[in-house]
């Protein structure tokens, strides 16, 4: 969108006056209206001035800005028992040396993926359509990788054929067993649950919730990403999202996070290439039980209000999850339909 400088100044001035008037009259029209004016101003200006389409609403950005003073835990040289104890509590953790023996670290990046897999299908968030990687350079209004943001779903028939070759760049984290990506309590999966995310600076994903029971591993191959994570809490009987922990993920690092966590990402340097795995073991047993108790302490209306903020389609999705023990391992899985 092309807007001349005078138009930008005039629009900014008008909105500023509206916000100022609303601010001085907040006792009459309410604080919520003041905030709405401010968010509107920020959203419109971002739409006009940002180099890439605005991917996060001002209200969601405000939620991230009100972040927790807590820092994410960063660890290295883990052993299996230490990691199991961390996961059990549901504490998000960055393992700074988690990719230390991965063949693809230092080799894989956005350009190499596009070059080596030109026919792979990629979902473009800007256009909201699936395209071949070879067509990234043919997008309207963009040059090269400019404003590229999206992902490859390796479970689709078009992309599944690339799974094994791409997995040759990966190892099981040194503190986990070798089949962790496919381990299930009853029969192992035939292939990992893997998505590949590609994004350039000035792009990202707004705060949202994935309605799945699994634990997530995000492996950063190239570029630098900012993250935020939050989860449901109860304060004075009110269900709400905790203040988000905001942190940065660098190449060579693994991030582990869990069911029921609201999250956002944004690329802050270079072109980001990351692999996202979903695993079922070890299970965040204590965290999940506490999470379920917290969420179910609220009424159906409270839960609907809470999860509506994440655009979740099912406010009761946690009820489909279950923690079980099998062969000395704990798993978090979706319940079998006929399970009671």
HUQUI-V218360 format. One line per field, one symbol per residue. ss: DSSP state (H for helix, E for strand, C for the rest). phi: phi as a letter, one per 40 degrees, with the letter a starting at -180 (. if undefined). A space follows every 10 residues. Layout:
ss->???
phi->???
This chain:
ss->CCCCHHHHHH HHHHHHHHHH HHHHCHHHHC HHHHHHHHHH HHHHHHHHHC CCCCCCCHHH HHHHHCCCCC CCEEECCCCH HHHHHHHHHC CCEEECCCCC CCCCCCCCCH HHHHHHCCCC EEEECCCCEE EEHHHHHHCC CCCCCCCCEE EEECCCHHHH CCHHHHHCCC CCCCCCCCCC CCCCCCCCCC CCEEEEEEEC CCCEEEEECC CCCCEEEEEE EEEEEEEEEE EEEEECCEEE ECCCEEEEEC CCCEEEECCC EEEEEEEEEE EEEEEEEEEC CCCCHHHHHH HHHHHHCCCH HHHHHHHHCC CCCCCCHHHH EEEEEECCEE EEEECCCCCC
phi->.cbccccccc cccccccccc ccccbcccbg cdccccdccc dcccccccbc cbdcbbcdcc cccccccccc bccbbafcbc cccdcccdcg cdabccbcbc bccccgbcad ccccccbccc cbcccccfac bcdccdcbcc gbbfcdfcai abccccdcbd ccdccccccb bcdccbccbc cbcbcbaccc accbbbbbab dgbibcdabc cacccbbbbc cagbbcbbba acbbbfgbca cccccbabbb dgbbbbabdg ccaabacbag ccbbbbbbbb acccdccccc dccccccccd cccdcccccb gccbcbcccc cabbbafgbc bbbcccdccb
